[in-house]
Amino acid sequence: MLLNFINVMLVFSVGILLVNIAAVILNRRWLWFVITTIIELLFVYLVLYIQLPPKNLTTLLNVNILLAVVAAIINFIGNAGLSAVDKVRELGQHDRHVKVTEKQAHFLRRYLLVLLAPILLWLIVGATAFVTRITSINNVYDSIPKQTKRSAELLTSAKDMPIALAPDTAKRKMQQKFSVIPNSNMYELDGMTAQMVNGEYVYVATVEFNGFFKWLKNKSVPGYFIISATDVNAQPKFVKEPLKYTTSAYLNDDAARKIYAKAPTYASTGRMNLEIDDKGKPYYVQTLYREYGVSGRMKFNEFKTAVLNAQTGDVEIYAADKAPKFIDAPITSSAANQMNEFYGRYQKGWWNQTSFGAKRNVKIPTDNGIYSGGQITPLIDSKGHLVYFTDFTSGNNDQDSALGYSLVDAKTGKLTYYRDTRSGLMDSDGAISIADKIYPEKKWQAHMPILYNIDGTPTWVVSLLDTKGIFKKYVYINAIDNDIVIDGDNAQESLDDYRKDLAESTSNNRSTDPKTEKEMTGKVSRVTVTNDGKTTIVNFMLENQSTVFKIDSDSSPTVVFLKAGDEVSFKANLLDNAKIATIDDITIKGLK
C-alpha cells in the first residue's frame, strides 16, 4: 500500500517537482532542493492519506498548480534568505548592512517568472474548463451506451422476475436481530445492497464499526447480514465472515483508502457496495471513471471496477464488463444516476435545457427510488441480471404523467429507454399517491414503485409499509387506467388477481405488442354471453384448455353467433397459464 500511495503522491506532485527543478537549475542550491522537496512530498503524502481528494483530471491539474505556486513562493523566500545569510558570512559579523548582488537580483527576477507561470496556467485551465464543460456535452452524451424501445419485457411470473420487498422492511428485520452479534454495541448497521447470491435475490447489509476506538479494539467486524429480497416471511441471517477492511475502519484498514491507492489515475463515484460471492466471501466494489478532458464530466463508456477482498485486502481493477461473474453491480447506482441525469437533460444539447431554451425532450428523473438520493431502484430481470430502474417526468408540478422510464444494466452500463407514444403513462408520484390512499386510516405509506410490463400493459408495482417500516401489502396499479388497482399479501397471487381484472376490463388500457401474441386454434367447449347494458361480452373456452377467453361484440360483431362445437382461430396474450385472456378478433370456421 505504501508504494501505491507513493504513486498517487507523485501524480499530485508533478507541479512541485517542476518548480523545484527550475529553482535548482537557476541557483544551484542542491541541498535546499533536496530538503524542501522531501518535506513538501511528505506533506502531500500526509494530506492525500487523510483527505483522499478526487483524482479526476480537473482536480489533479488544480492541485498540482496550487502546490507549484506554494513551492515557488517557498523557493523565492528561501533563496532570498539564504542569499542574505551568505552575504553576512562573506562580509563578516561586524557589517550588518547587506545588499543584494546583481547575480542574486537576476535570479529573483527570473524566478519571479517561474512563480507567475503556474498562476497563468491556472487561469488557462479555468477558462478551458469553463468552455469544455459546455462544448463537451454532445461528446459526453454520445458516450452513453443507449437504446430506445417501446416496452420492456413481459412480467409473466413473480418467480421468473422477482418482485422485491422495500429495503426498509429488510433493514428493520436486521435491526431486530442485531443482538446476535457478539458485543453488538460496538457495531452499527450500514449500507444495504441488492444482489443475486447462489441464484437467489437477496439484500446484503454491512456491519460497521461504531467509532474509532471500537475499531482500535476489534480490528475487524464479525460478519454481515443477508435476507431474501422477495420472501415476506424471511428472516435475516447473520453470516460469520470477519471483514478486516471496511468503510468504517481507519488508517490502512480503510477500504476506501485501499482502493484509492490502487488506482492512481482513476476517480471514484458513489459509495462502495458489499457483494458476496457464491461461497459467502465478502468483497467491496467501487466504480471508477475518467473525466472527459477538464469538463468535470465522466466518460460513460469507460468505467472501471475496483474489487477489494474485505478479508485479505487484495484489490483488483477490471473493465466494468469484465468484472468477476459474482459481481452483480460493477457499475454502482451513483454512476447510473449520473447517466440518467445526463441522458434526460442533454439530449438536445446545452442551450436547450437552460431557462432560455425550448427544453425540448428534457426529462427529469423522479426521486421515488431507494438508491442515490432516491432516483434509482434496483431490480432483477428475467435473465437474473441486476438493472437500475428510473422513471422520468417533465418537471412540471401540474403534470402527473411519465415521459418514459429507463433500465441501466449494472454490468455493462447500457441504458435502455422505454417510451410508448401510443398511450400516456402515470408517473411514480401518481402511483404513490394512489397507493397511499388505499388504507388511509392505517397510515400505510407507499415505497419503491417499479413499472412492469404485465400482459402488454404498463403497471406500477408498489410496496405498502406501516409507520415502522414493516411490509403490509403489494399494490398493482394500471399506469394507463388507474381505476384498475389490486392489492394483496403475496406477489404472485396479487399478480394473478391483477391479470384477471386486466382481462375482464373493457377499457382501452392495453398496449399490446404483437410479438407477445400467440396463435390459438381449437373447438369451443363452453359459451356464455353477458350484457352490461352497453356492451355485449362473449366468454368461451376451448377443449383441453382451462383459460376463459373474452371478446366484446364491438370488436367482432359476428361473435354473438358463437356456439359450442364451433372451430375457431384467434390471437391472444396467453402468458404463464393465464386464467382469463382478452382477445380483439376471432375467426369462426363456416361463418362469413
C-alpha positions as CSV (number, residue, x, y, z in Angstrom):
1,M,0.0,0.0,0.0
2,L,3.0,2.3,0.7
3,L,4.2,2.0,-2.9
4,N,0.7,2.6,-4.2
5,F,0.3,5.8,-2.2
6,I,3.7,6.9,-3.4
7,N,2.4,6.6,-7.0
8,V,-0.6,8.7,-6.1
9,M,1.6,11.2,-4.4
10,L,3.8,11.6,-7.5
11,V,0.7,12.2,-9.6
12,F,-0.3,15.1,-7.4
13,S,3.3,16.4,-7.0
14,V,4.3,17.0,-10.6
15,G,3.9,20.8,-10.1
16,I,6.2,20.8,-7.0
17,L,8.9,18.8,-8.8
18,L,8.9,21.0,-11.9
19,V,9.1,24.2,-9.8
20,N,11.9,22.8,-7.6
21,I,13.9,21.6,-10.6
22,A,13.6,25.1,-12.2
23,A,14.9,26.6,-8.9
24,V,17.9,24.3,-8.6
25,I,18.8,25.0,-12.3
26,L,18.8,28.7,-11.6
27,N,20.5,28.9,-8.2
28,R,22.4,25.6,-8.0
29,R,21.4,25.1,-4.3
30,W,21.2,21.3,-4.3
31,L,20.9,20.8,-0.6
32,W,18.0,23.2,-0.4
33,F,16.4,21.4,-3.4
34,V,16.7,18.0,-1.7
35,I,15.5,19.1,1.7
36,T,12.5,21.2,0.6
37,T,11.4,18.6,-2.0
38,I,11.4,15.8,0.6
39,I,9.5,17.9,3.1
40,E,6.9,19.0,0.5
41,L,6.4,15.5,-0.7
42,L,5.9,14.2,2.8
43,F,3.3,16.9,3.4
44,V,1.5,15.9,0.1
45,Y,1.6,12.3,1.1
46,L,0.1,13.1,4.5
47,V,-2.7,15.2,3.1
48,L,-3.6,12.6,0.4
49,Y,-3.6,9.8,3.0
50,I,-6.0,11.7,5.2
51,Q,-8.3,13.5,2.8
52,L,-8.3,11.2,-0.3
53,P,-9.2,14.0,-2.7
54,P,-10.8,13.2,-6.1
55,K,-8.5,12.1,-8.9
56,N,-10.3,13.4,-11.9
57,L,-8.2,15.4,-14.3
58,T,-9.6,18.8,-13.3
59,T,-8.7,18.2,-9.6
60,L,-5.3,16.8,-10.5
61,L,-4.4,19.9,-12.5
62,N,-5.7,22.4,-10.0
63,V,-3.9,20.7,-7.1
64,N,-0.7,20.5,-9.0
65,I,-0.9,24.2,-9.9
66,L,-1.7,25.2,-6.3
67,L,1.2,23.2,-4.9
68,A,3.5,24.5,-7.6
69,V,2.6,28.1,-6.5
70,V,3.2,27.3,-2.9
71,A,6.6,25.6,-3.7
72,A,7.6,28.6,-5.9
73,I,6.9,31.0,-3.0
74,I,8.9,28.9,-0.6
75,N,11.8,28.8,-3.0
76,F,11.6,32.5,-3.7
77,I,11.6,33.4,0.0
78,G,14.1,30.7,0.9
79,N,16.6,31.7,-1.7
80,A,16.4,35.4,-0.7
81,G,17.0,34.4,2.9
82,L,19.9,32.1,2.1
83,S,21.5,34.8,-0.1
84,A,21.3,37.2,2.8
85,V,22.9,34.6,5.1
86,D,25.7,34.0,2.6
87,K,26.4,37.7,2.3
88,V,26.6,38.2,6.1
89,R,29.1,35.4,6.3
90,E,31.1,36.9,3.4
91,L,31.2,40.4,4.9
92,G,31.9,39.3,8.5
93,Q,30.0,39.7,11.7
94,H,30.5,43.4,12.0
95,D,28.9,44.6,8.8
96,R,25.1,44.2,9.1
97,H,24.2,46.2,6.0
98,V,23.6,43.6,3.4
99,K,22.9,44.4,-0.3
100,V,21.5,42.1,-2.8
101,T,24.1,41.4,-5.6
102,E,23.3,41.7,-9.2
103,K,23.5,38.0,-9.6
104,Q,21.0,37.4,-6.8
105,A,18.7,40.0,-8.2
106,H,18.9,38.4,-11.6
107,F,17.9,35.1,-10.1
108,L,14.9,36.6,-8.2
109,R,13.7,38.3,-11.4
110,R,13.9,35.1,-13.4
111,Y,12.4,33.0,-10.7
112,L,9.5,35.5,-10.4
113,L,8.5,34.3,-13.9
114,V,8.6,30.7,-12.6
115,L,6.2,31.9,-9.8
116,L,3.9,33.6,-12.2
117,A,3.8,30.6,-14.7
118,P,1.6,28.4,-12.5
119,I,-0.8,31.2,-11.9
120,L,-1.1,31.9,-15.6
121,L,-1.6,28.2,-16.2
122,W,-4.3,28.1,-13.6
123,L,-6.2,30.9,-15.4
124,I,-5.8,29.0,-18.7
125,V,-7.1,25.7,-17.1
126,G,-10.0,27.5,-15.5
127,A,-11.0,29.1,-18.8
128,T,-10.6,25.8,-20.7
129,A,-12.7,24.0,-18.1
130,F,-15.5,26.6,-18.4
131,V,-15.6,26.3,-22.2
132,T,-15.1,22.5,-22.2
133,R,-17.9,21.9,-19.7
134,I,-20.3,23.3,-22.4
135,T,-18.6,22.1,-25.6
136,S,-18.1,18.6,-24.4
137,I,-21.8,17.9,-23.7
138,N,-22.6,16.3,-27.1
139,N,-19.5,14.1,-26.8
140,V,-20.3,13.0,-23.3
141,Y,-23.9,12.4,-24.3
142,D,-22.7,10.2,-27.2
143,S,-20.5,8.2,-24.7
144,I,-23.7,6.8,-23.1
145,P,-24.3,3.3,-24.3
146,K,-28.1,3.6,-25.0
147,Q,-31.0,2.3,-27.0
148,T,-34.7,3.1,-27.1
149,K,-37.6,0.6,-27.0
150,R,-41.3,0.8,-26.9
151,S,-41.9,-1.5,-24.0
152,A,-40.0,-3.7,-21.6
153,E,-40.1,-7.5,-21.4
154,L,-43.2,-9.0,-20.1
155,L,-43.6,-9.9,-16.4
156,T,-45.0,-13.4,-16.6
157,S,-44.5,-14.5,-13.0
158,A,-43.0,-13.3,-9.8
159,K,-40.7,-16.3,-9.8
160,D,-39.1,-15.6,-13.2
161,M,-38.7,-11.9,-12.5
162,P,-38.6,-11.4,-8.6
163,I,-40.6,-8.6,-7.1
164,A,-38.6,-7.3,-4.2
165,L,-39.7,-6.0,-0.9
166,A,-38.8,-2.5,0.1
167,P,-35.4,-2.5,1.8
168,D,-36.7,-0.6,4.8
169,T,-38.6,-3.8,5.7
170,A,-35.4,-5.9,5.4
171,K,-33.4,-3.3,7.4
172,R,-35.9,-3.3,10.2
173,K,-35.7,-7.1,10.5
174,M,-31.9,-7.0,10.6
175,Q,-32.0,-4.4,13.4
176,Q,-34.3,-6.6,15.4
177,K,-31.7,-9.4,15.0
178,F,-28.7,-7.2,15.7
179,S,-28.2,-8.7,19.2
180,V,-27.0,-12.0,17.7
181,I,-23.7,-10.2,17.0
182,P,-21.2,-10.6,19.9
183,N,-20.6,-7.2,21.6
184,S,-23.2,-5.7,19.2
185,N,-23.0,-2.3,20.9
186,M,-19.6,-1.9,19.2
187,Y,-21.2,-2.0,15.7
188,E,-23.9,-0.5,13.6
189,L,-25.9,-1.5,10.6
190,D,-24.8,0.4,7.5
191,G,-25.5,0.2,3.7
192,M,-27.7,-2.4,2.1
193,T,-27.1,-3.8,-1.4
194,A,-29.5,-5.8,-3.7
195,Q,-27.8,-8.7,-5.4
196,M,-28.0,-12.4,-6.5
197,V,-26.3,-15.0,-4.3
198,N,-26.5,-18.6,-5.4
199,G,-29.4,-17.8,-7.7
200,E,-31.5,-16.1,-5.0
201,Y,-32.3,-12.4,-5.0
202,V,-31.2,-11.0,-1.6
203,Y,-30.3,-7.9,0.4
204,V,-26.9,-7.8,2.0
205,A,-26.2,-5.3,4.7
206,T,-22.8,-4.4,6.1
207,V,-22.0,-4.3,9.8
208,E,-19.6,-1.4,10.6
209,F,-17.6,-0.1,13.5
210,N,-19.3,2.4,15.8
211,G,-16.4,4.8,16.1
212,F,-12.5,4.9,16.1
213,F,-12.0,3.2,19.5
214,K,-14.3,0.3,18.6
215,W,-12.1,-0.3,15.5
216,L,-9.0,0.0,17.6
217,K,-10.3,-2.6,20.0
218,N,-11.6,-5.1,17.5
219,K,-9.7,-4.5,14.2
220,S,-12.4,-6.5,12.2
221,V,-16.2,-6.7,12.1
222,P,-17.6,-10.2,12.7
223,G,-19.7,-10.6,9.6
224,Y,-22.7,-9.3,7.6
225,F,-26.5,-9.8,7.3
226,I,-28.3,-11.4,4.4
227,I,-32.0,-11.8,3.8
228,S,-34.3,-12.8,0.9
229,A,-35.4,-9.7,-1.0
230,T,-38.7,-11.4,-2.1
231,D,-40.0,-13.5,0.7
232,V,-42.3,-11.5,3.0
233,N,-41.8,-14.1,5.8
234,A,-38.0,-14.4,5.5
235,Q,-35.8,-13.7,8.5
236,P,-32.3,-12.3,8.2
237,K,-29.2,-14.5,8.7
238,F,-26.0,-13.2,10.3
239,V,-23.1,-14.7,8.4
240,K,-19.9,-15.0,10.4
241,E,-17.2,-13.9,7.9
242,P,-14.8,-11.5,9.5
243,L,-14.1,-8.3,7.5
244,K,-10.8,-6.6,8.3
245,Y,-11.1,-4.0,5.5
246,T,-14.3,-2.0,5.8
247,T,-15.6,1.5,5.0
248,S,-15.7,2.3,8.8
249,A,-12.1,1.1,9.5
250,Y,-9.2,3.5,9.9
251,L,-5.7,4.0,8.6
252,N,-4.5,1.2,6.3
253,D,-7.7,-0.9,7.1
254,D,-10.0,1.7,5.4
255,A,-11.5,0.0,2.4
256,A,-11.8,3.4,0.6
257,R,-8.0,4.1,1.2
258,K,-7.0,0.7,-0.2
259,I,-8.9,1.2,-3.4
260,Y,-7.8,4.9,-3.7
261,A,-4.2,3.9,-3.6
262,K,-4.6,1.1,-6.1
263,A,-6.0,3.3,-8.9
264,P,-3.8,6.5,-9.1
265,T,-5.3,7.8,-12.3
266,Y,-9.0,7.0,-11.9
267,A,-11.6,8.8,-9.9
268,S,-14.3,7.1,-7.9
269,T,-18.0,7.8,-7.9
270,G,-20.6,7.0,-5.2
271,R,-20.2,4.7,-2.2
272,M,-18.8,1.2,-2.2
273,N,-21.2,-1.8,-2.2
274,L,-20.6,-5.0,-0.3
275,E,-21.0,-8.0,-2.7
276,I,-20.9,-11.7,-1.7
277,D,-19.5,-14.5,-3.9
278,D,-21.2,-17.9,-4.1
279,K,-19.0,-19.2,-1.2
280,G,-20.1,-16.3,1.1
281,K,-16.8,-14.4,0.9
282,P,-17.3,-10.6,1.2
283,Y,-15.9,-8.1,-1.4
284,Y,-16.2,-4.3,-1.6
285,V,-17.0,-2.9,-5.1
286,Q,-16.3,0.6,-6.3
287,T,-17.0,2.2,-9.7
288,L,-14.1,4.2,-11.2
289,Y,-14.1,6.6,-14.1
290,R,-12.0,9.0,-16.1
291,E,-13.1,12.6,-16.8
292,Y,-13.8,13.9,-20.3
293,G,-11.0,16.5,-20.6
294,V,-11.3,19.1,-17.9
295,S,-15.1,19.3,-18.2
296,G,-15.8,17.8,-14.8
297,R,-18.0,15.2,-16.6
298,M,-17.4,11.4,-16.7
299,K,-16.9,9.2,-19.7
300,F,-19.9,6.8,-19.6
301,N,-18.3,4.2,-21.8
302,E,-15.0,3.7,-19.9
303,F,-16.0,2.6,-16.4
304,K,-13.6,0.5,-14.4
305,T,-14.4,-1.6,-11.3
306,A,-12.3,-2.0,-8.2
307,V,-12.9,-5.2,-6.3
308,L,-11.5,-5.4,-2.8
309,N,-11.3,-8.6,-0.8
310,A,-12.6,-7.5,2.5
311,Q,-10.6,-10.2,4.3
312,T,-7.2,-10.1,2.6
313,G,-7.1,-6.5,1.4
314,D,-6.2,-7.5,-2.2
315,V,-7.5,-5.1,-4.8
316,E,-8.1,-5.8,-8.4
317,I,-9.1,-3.4,-11.2
318,Y,-11.3,-4.6,-14.0
319,A,-13.1,-3.2,-17.0
320,A,-16.7,-3.0,-15.8
321,D,-18.0,-5.6,-18.2
322,K,-15.1,-7.9,-17.4
323,A,-15.6,-8.0,-13.6
324,P,-15.9,-11.4,-11.9
325,K,-19.2,-13.2,-12.6
326,F,-20.4,-12.9,-9.0
327,I,-20.2,-9.1,-9.0
328,D,-23.8,-8.1,-9.9
329,A,-23.2,-4.3,-9.9
330,P,-19.7,-3.4,-11.2
331,I,-21.4,-0.2,-12.2
332,T,-22.9,1.2,-9.0
333,S,-26.1,3.2,-8.7
334,S,-24.2,6.6,-8.5
335,A,-22.8,6.1,-12.0
336,A,-26.2,5.0,-13.3
337,N,-27.9,8.0,-11.7
338,Q,-25.5,10.5,-13.4
339,M,-26.1,8.7,-16.6
340,N,-29.8,9.1,-16.2
341,E,-29.4,12.8,-15.3
342,F,-27.3,13.5,-18.4
343,Y,-29.5,11.4,-20.7
344,G,-32.6,13.2,-19.6
345,R,-31.2,16.7,-19.7
346,Y,-28.8,17.0,-22.6
347,Q,-30.4,15.0,-25.5
348,K,-30.7,18.3,-27.5
349,G,-27.6,20.0,-26.2
350,W,-26.7,22.5,-23.5
351,W,-28.7,25.6,-24.6
352,N,-31.9,23.6,-25.0
353,Q,-32.1,22.7,-21.2
354,T,-31.4,26.3,-20.0
355,S,-34.1,28.7,-18.9
356,F,-33.7,30.4,-22.3
357,G,-34.0,27.2,-24.3
358,A,-37.1,25.4,-25.5
359,K,-36.4,22.4,-23.2
360,R,-37.4,20.0,-26.0
361,N,-37.2,16.4,-24.9
362,V,-35.8,17.4,-21.5
363,K,-36.7,14.7,-19.0
364,I,-36.2,14.8,-15.2
365,P,-35.7,11.6,-13.2
366,T,-38.1,11.2,-10.3
367,D,-36.9,10.8,-6.7
368,N,-39.0,7.8,-5.7
369,G,-36.2,5.2,-5.7
370,I,-34.1,3.7,-2.9
371,Y,-30.5,4.4,-4.1
372,S,-28.5,7.6,-5.0
373,G,-30.7,10.1,-3.2
374,G,-33.9,8.4,-4.2
375,Q,-33.5,8.3,-8.0
376,I,-32.6,4.7,-8.5
377,T,-34.3,1.4,-7.7
378,P,-32.6,-2.0,-8.4
379,L,-34.5,-4.9,-9.8
380,I,-33.7,-8.3,-11.3
381,D,-34.8,-9.0,-14.9
382,S,-35.9,-12.4,-16.2
383,K,-32.2,-13.3,-17.0
384,G,-31.1,-12.8,-13.5
385,H,-29.3,-9.6,-14.2
386,L,-29.3,-6.6,-11.9
387,V,-30.7,-3.4,-13.6
388,Y,-31.5,0.1,-12.2
389,F,-35.0,1.5,-12.8
390,T,-35.8,5.2,-13.0
391,D,-38.9,6.9,-14.4
392,F,-38.8,10.4,-16.0
393,T,-41.2,13.3,-15.8
394,S,-41.3,16.7,-17.3
395,G,-40.6,18.5,-14.1
396,N,-43.9,20.4,-14.3
397,N,-45.6,20.1,-11.0
398,D,-49.0,20.4,-12.7
399,Q,-48.4,17.2,-14.7
400,D,-48.8,13.7,-13.4
401,S,-47.6,11.7,-16.4
402,A,-44.4,9.8,-17.1
403,L,-42.4,10.7,-20.2
404,G,-40.8,7.2,-20.1
405,Y,-38.5,5.1,-17.9
406,S,-35.0,3.7,-18.1
407,L,-33.3,0.5,-17.2
408,V,-29.5,0.6,-16.8
409,D,-27.6,-2.7,-16.9
410,A,-25.4,-2.8,-13.8
411,K,-22.8,-4.9,-15.6
412,T,-22.5,-3.2,-19.0
413,G,-23.8,0.3,-18.2
414,K,-26.1,0.1,-21.2
415,L,-29.1,2.4,-20.8
416,T,-32.4,1.3,-22.3
417,Y,-35.1,4.0,-22.5
418,Y,-38.7,2.8,-22.8
419,R,-41.3,5.1,-24.3
420,D,-44.7,4.1,-25.6
421,T,-46.1,7.1,-27.5
422,R,-49.5,5.4,-28.1
423,S,-50.7,6.0,-24.6
424,G,-49.9,8.3,-21.7
425,L,-48.4,6.8,-18.5
426,M,-48.9,7.9,-14.9
427,D,-45.6,8.6,-13.2
428,S,-44.3,7.1,-10.0
429,D,-45.6,10.1,-8.0
430,G,-49.1,9.4,-9.2
431,A,-48.7,5.7,-8.3
432,I,-47.5,6.5,-4.8
433,S,-50.4,8.9,-4.3
434,I,-53.0,6.2,-5.3
435,A,-51.4,3.6,-3.1
436,D,-51.2,5.9,-0.1
437,K,-54.9,6.4,-0.2
438,I,-55.9,2.7,-0.2
439,Y,-55.8,2.4,3.6
440,P,-55.7,6.0,4.9
441,E,-56.9,5.0,8.4
442,K,-53.8,2.8,8.9
443,K,-51.4,5.5,7.6
444,W,-49.5,3.0,5.5
445,Q,-47.0,4.5,3.1
446,A,-46.1,3.5,-0.5
447,H,-42.5,2.8,-1.2
448,M,-40.3,1.5,-4.1
449,P,-42.6,2.0,-7.2
450,I,-41.4,0.0,-10.2
451,L,-43.0,-0.1,-13.6
452,Y,-43.5,-3.6,-15.1
453,N,-45.0,-4.7,-18.4
454,I,-47.8,-7.1,-17.5
455,D,-49.7,-8.7,-20.4
456,G,-48.7,-5.7,-22.6
457,T,-50.0,-3.2,-20.0
458,P,-47.6,-0.8,-18.1
459,T,-48.2,-1.5,-14.5
460,W,-46.9,0.1,-11.3
461,V,-46.0,-2.4,-8.5
462,V,-45.7,-0.6,-5.1
463,S,-44.9,-1.8,-1.6
464,L,-47.1,-0.6,1.3
465,L,-45.3,-0.3,4.6
466,D,-46.5,0.7,8.1
467,T,-45.0,3.6,10.1
468,K,-42.4,1.2,11.5
469,G,-41.2,0.1,8.1
470,I,-43.0,-3.4,8.3
471,F,-44.2,-4.7,4.9
472,K,-48.0,-4.9,4.6
473,K,-49.2,-5.2,1.0
474,Y,-48.3,-5.3,-2.6
475,V,-50.2,-2.9,-4.8
476,Y,-50.6,-3.3,-8.6
477,I,-51.8,-0.1,-10.4
478,N,-52.6,0.2,-14.1
479,A,-50.4,3.0,-15.4
480,I,-52.8,3.8,-18.2
481,D,-56.2,3.3,-16.5
482,N,-55.6,3.8,-12.8
483,D,-59.1,2.6,-11.9
484,I,-57.6,-0.9,-12.1
485,V,-55.9,-1.4,-8.7
486,I,-55.2,-4.6,-6.9
487,D,-53.5,-5.1,-3.5
488,G,-52.5,-8.4,-1.8
489,D,-50.1,-10.0,0.6
490,N,-48.3,-12.2,-1.9
491,A,-46.6,-11.0,-5.0
492,Q,-47.6,-13.9,-7.3
493,E,-51.2,-14.1,-6.0
494,S,-51.6,-10.3,-6.4
495,L,-50.2,-10.6,-9.9
496,D,-52.7,-13.3,-10.8
497,D,-55.6,-11.2,-9.4
498,Y,-54.4,-8.2,-11.3
499,R,-54.1,-10.0,-14.6
500,K,-57.7,-11.3,-14.1
501,D,-59.0,-7.8,-13.6
502,L,-57.0,-6.6,-16.5
503,A,-58.5,-9.3,-18.8
504,E,-62.1,-8.5,-17.6
505,S,-61.7,-4.8,-18.1
506,T,-63.4,-3.3,-21.1
507,S,-61.3,-0.1,-21.1
508,N,-58.6,0.6,-23.6
509,N,-55.8,0.0,-21.1
510,R,-53.5,-2.3,-23.1
511,S,-50.6,-1.5,-25.3
512,T,-50.3,-5.0,-26.7
513,D,-47.1,-5.9,-28.5
514,P,-47.8,-8.2,-31.5
515,K,-44.7,-10.2,-30.6
516,T,-46.3,-11.4,-27.4
517,E,-49.4,-12.8,-29.0
518,K,-49.9,-16.5,-29.7
519,E,-51.9,-18.1,-32.5
520,M,-54.7,-20.1,-31.0
521,T,-57.0,-22.7,-32.7
522,G,-59.5,-25.2,-31.3
523,K,-63.0,-26.3,-30.8
524,V,-65.3,-24.3,-28.5
525,S,-66.5,-26.3,-25.4
526,R,-68.4,-23.7,-23.4
527,V,-70.0,-20.3,-24.3
528,T,-71.7,-17.6,-22.2
529,V,-73.0,-14.2,-23.3
530,T,-73.4,-11.2,-21.0
531,N,-74.6,-7.7,-21.5
532,D,-74.0,-4.8,-19.1
533,G,-76.4,-2.5,-20.9
534,K,-73.6,-1.0,-23.0
535,T,-71.5,-3.8,-24.4
536,T,-72.2,-7.5,-25.2
537,I,-69.4,-9.7,-23.9
538,V,-68.9,-13.3,-25.1
539,N,-66.9,-15.6,-22.9
540,F,-65.8,-19.0,-24.2
541,M,-63.5,-21.9,-23.5
542,L,-61.7,-24.3,-25.8
543,E,-61.5,-28.1,-25.4
544,N,-58.5,-29.1,-23.4
545,Q,-57.9,-25.5,-22.3
546,S,-58.6,-24.0,-18.8
547,T,-58.4,-20.4,-19.9
548,V,-61.5,-18.3,-20.4
549,F,-61.3,-16.2,-23.5
550,K,-63.2,-12.9,-23.6
551,I,-64.2,-10.7,-26.6
552,D,-66.8,-7.9,-27.0
553,S,-69.2,-7.7,-29.9
554,D,-67.9,-4.2,-30.8
555,S,-64.6,-5.7,-31.8
556,S,-66.1,-8.6,-33.7
557,P,-69.9,-8.3,-34.3
558,T,-70.3,-11.9,-35.5
559,V,-69.0,-13.3,-32.2
560,V,-72.6,-13.2,-30.8
561,F,-73.4,-16.3,-33.0
562,L,-70.6,-18.4,-31.5
563,K,-71.8,-21.7,-30.1
564,A,-70.3,-24.9,-28.6
565,G,-68.6,-27.1,-31.2
566,D,-67.5,-24.3,-33.4
567,E,-63.9,-24.4,-34.6
568,V,-62.2,-21.0,-34.1
569,S,-58.8,-19.3,-34.5
570,F,-57.6,-16.1,-33.0
571,K,-54.6,-14.4,-31.4
572,A,-54.2,-14.0,-27.6
573,N,-51.8,-12.9,-25.0
574,L,-51.7,-16.2,-23.2
575,L,-48.9,-15.9,-20.6
576,D,-48.0,-18.0,-17.6
577,N,-51.2,-20.1,-17.7
578,A,-53.4,-17.1,-17.6
579,K,-56.9,-17.8,-16.2
580,I,-58.6,-15.1,-18.4
581,A,-57.4,-13.6,-21.7
582,T,-59.0,-10.8,-23.7
583,I,-58.9,-11.0,-27.5
584,D,-59.7,-8.4,-30.1
585,D,-60.7,-10.5,-33.1
586,I,-61.8,-14.1,-33.9
587,T,-62.4,-16.3,-37.0
588,I,-65.3,-18.8,-36.7
589,K,-65.0,-21.6,-39.3
590,G,-68.0,-21.7,-41.6
591,L,-69.3,-18.3,-40.6
592,K,-68.8,-15.5,-43.0
